Amino acid sequence: MMILKLSGSFLIIICCFAFGIKSSDRLKKYYESCKLIEEVLNRISIMIRYRSMNIYGIISELKKSESLSEMEFIKNLPDDCSERFSDLWKRAVNSDMNIGDEEKNLLISFGEKFGSSDIQGEISGIEMLSENIIIIKNKRFQEYEKKGRLFRSVGLLAGIMTGILIL
């Protein structure tokens, strides 16, 4: 009977600690997605400024990039114009669970305007979005630094406390 209680307590400690780690990792993924979004915007800006590429040419290049193709919303972007681009963009952004809500809202508003302006208008819109993403990225890093450690510690302590109560 005592071995069963000990193994149950140990299992609860491990589960609570794993939950804390998972919560901490979610914050880290949000921060890392901000870095990738920043890189996406920089590449889009370069493709528009120096190569005068259209939307679908840009998407094709983003999908070919090894470092960016890991983003779920890049994978889900369309290759052709079967619907309105802004609707396809919005669906792709919303499907990515590693992007926070603030970032999603910014990307969706960008997708609604993307491809509807001249080169200078597109570039200035991207620069404004990049500034907002940098602000959010810094906020996400601070959240990860503060709350990530807290989630891991609280998960472990909650597991230990529950394990002790079982014994």
C-alpha positions as CSV (number, residue, x, y, z in Angstrom):
1,M,0.0,0.0,0.0
2,M,2.8,2.4,0.9
3,I,4.6,1.7,-2.5
4,L,1.3,2.6,-4.3
5,K,1.0,5.9,-2.4
6,L,4.7,6.7,-3.1
7,S,4.4,5.9,-6.8
8,G,1.1,7.9,-7.0
9,S,2.8,10.9,-5.3
10,F,5.8,10.7,-7.5
11,L,3.5,10.6,-10.6
12,I,1.6,13.6,-9.4
13,I,4.9,15.5,-8.8
14,I,6.1,14.7,-12.3
15,C,2.7,15.6,-13.9
16,C,2.5,19.0,-12.2
17,F,6.1,19.8,-13.0
18,A,5.5,18.8,-16.6
19,F,2.5,21.1,-16.7
20,G,4.6,24.0,-15.4
21,I,7.3,23.3,-18.1
22,K,4.6,23.1,-20.8
23,S,3.2,26.5,-19.7
24,S,6.7,28.0,-19.7
25,D,7.4,26.6,-23.2
26,R,4.2,28.1,-24.5
27,L,5.5,31.6,-23.5
28,K,8.9,30.8,-25.1
29,K,7.1,29.8,-28.3
30,Y,5.3,33.1,-28.4
31,Y,8.6,34.9,-28.1
32,E,10.3,32.8,-30.8
33,S,7.3,33.3,-33.1
34,C,7.7,37.1,-32.7
35,K,11.3,36.7,-33.8
36,L,10.2,34.7,-36.9
37,I,7.5,37.2,-37.7
38,E,10.0,39.9,-37.6
39,E,12.2,38.0,-40.0
40,V,9.2,37.3,-42.3
41,L,8.4,41.0,-42.4
42,N,12.0,41.9,-43.2
43,R,12.1,39.4,-46.1
44,I,8.8,40.6,-47.4
45,S,10.1,44.2,-47.3
46,I,13.2,43.2,-49.2
47,M,11.3,41.2,-51.8
48,I,9.0,44.2,-52.4
49,R,11.6,46.9,-52.3
50,Y,14.3,45.3,-54.5
51,R,12.5,42.6,-56.5
52,S,9.0,44.2,-56.9
53,M,7.4,40.8,-56.3
54,N,3.7,40.2,-56.1
55,I,1.9,38.5,-53.2
56,Y,2.1,34.9,-54.5
57,G,5.7,35.3,-55.5
58,I,6.5,36.4,-52.0
59,I,4.5,33.5,-50.5
60,S,6.3,31.1,-52.7
61,E,9.7,32.4,-51.5
62,L,8.7,32.3,-47.9
63,K,7.6,28.7,-48.2
64,K,11.0,27.8,-49.7
65,S,12.9,29.3,-46.8
66,E,14.0,26.6,-44.4
67,S,14.0,28.9,-41.3
68,L,10.5,30.3,-42.0
69,S,8.8,27.2,-43.4
70,E,8.5,25.8,-39.8
71,M,5.9,28.5,-39.1
72,E,2.4,27.0,-39.4
73,F,0.8,30.0,-40.9
74,I,3.5,30.1,-43.7
75,K,2.7,26.5,-44.5
76,N,-1.0,27.2,-44.7
77,L,-0.7,30.2,-47.0
78,P,-2.2,29.6,-50.5
79,D,-0.2,29.0,-53.6
80,D,-2.9,30.5,-55.9
81,C,-5.7,32.9,-55.8
82,S,-8.8,30.7,-55.2
83,E,-10.4,33.2,-52.8
84,R,-9.8,36.8,-51.6
85,F,-6.2,36.9,-50.3
86,S,-7.1,38.6,-47.0
87,D,-9.5,35.7,-46.2
88,L,-6.8,33.1,-46.9
89,W,-4.2,35.0,-45.0
90,K,-6.5,35.4,-42.0
91,R,-7.3,31.7,-42.0
92,A,-3.6,30.8,-42.2
93,V,-2.7,33.1,-39.3
94,N,-5.5,31.9,-37.1
95,S,-4.5,28.3,-37.7
96,D,-1.0,28.9,-36.1
97,M,-1.2,28.0,-32.4
98,N,2.3,29.3,-31.7
99,I,1.4,32.9,-32.4
100,G,-0.1,35.0,-29.6
101,D,-3.4,36.9,-30.0
102,E,-1.7,40.4,-30.3
103,E,0.5,39.1,-33.1
104,K,-2.4,37.5,-34.8
105,N,-4.4,40.7,-34.8
106,L,-1.5,42.6,-36.3
107,L,-0.8,40.0,-38.9
108,I,-4.5,39.9,-39.9
109,S,-4.7,43.7,-40.2
110,F,-1.6,43.5,-42.4
111,G,-3.1,40.8,-44.6
112,E,-6.2,42.9,-45.2
113,K,-4.0,45.7,-46.7
114,F,-1.2,43.6,-48.2
115,G,-1.1,43.9,-51.9
116,S,-3.4,46.9,-52.2
117,S,-0.9,49.7,-52.3
118,D,2.1,50.8,-54.3
119,I,5.7,49.8,-53.3
120,Q,6.2,52.7,-50.9
121,G,2.8,52.2,-49.2
122,E,3.6,48.5,-48.7
123,I,7.0,49.2,-47.3
124,S,5.8,51.9,-44.9
125,G,3.0,49.5,-43.7
126,I,5.6,46.7,-43.2
127,E,7.9,49.1,-41.2
128,M,5.0,50.2,-39.0
129,L,4.1,46.5,-38.4
130,S,7.7,45.7,-37.7
131,E,7.9,48.3,-35.0
132,N,4.8,46.9,-33.3
133,I,6.2,43.4,-33.5
134,I,9.4,44.5,-31.9
135,I,7.5,46.0,-29.0
136,I,5.4,42.8,-28.6
137,K,8.6,40.7,-28.9
138,N,10.2,42.6,-26.0
139,K,7.0,42.2,-24.0
140,R,7.0,38.4,-24.8
141,F,10.6,38.1,-23.7
142,Q,9.9,39.8,-20.4
143,E,6.9,37.6,-19.8
144,Y,8.9,34.5,-20.5
145,E,11.7,35.6,-18.2
146,K,9.3,36.4,-15.3
147,K,6.4,34.0,-15.7
148,G,8.4,31.1,-17.2
149,R,10.4,30.5,-14.1
150,L,7.3,31.1,-12.0
151,F,5.3,28.4,-13.9
152,R,8.1,25.9,-13.6
153,S,8.5,26.5,-9.8
154,V,4.8,26.6,-9.1
155,G,4.3,23.4,-11.0
156,L,7.0,21.6,-9.1
157,L,5.8,23.0,-5.7
158,A,2.1,22.2,-6.4
159,G,3.2,18.6,-7.3
160,I,5.3,18.2,-4.1
161,M,2.5,19.7,-2.0
162,T,-0.2,17.4,-3.5
163,G,2.2,14.4,-3.3
164,I,2.7,15.1,0.4
165,L,-1.0,15.4,1.0
166,I,-1.5,11.9,-0.6
167,L,1.1,10.4,1.7
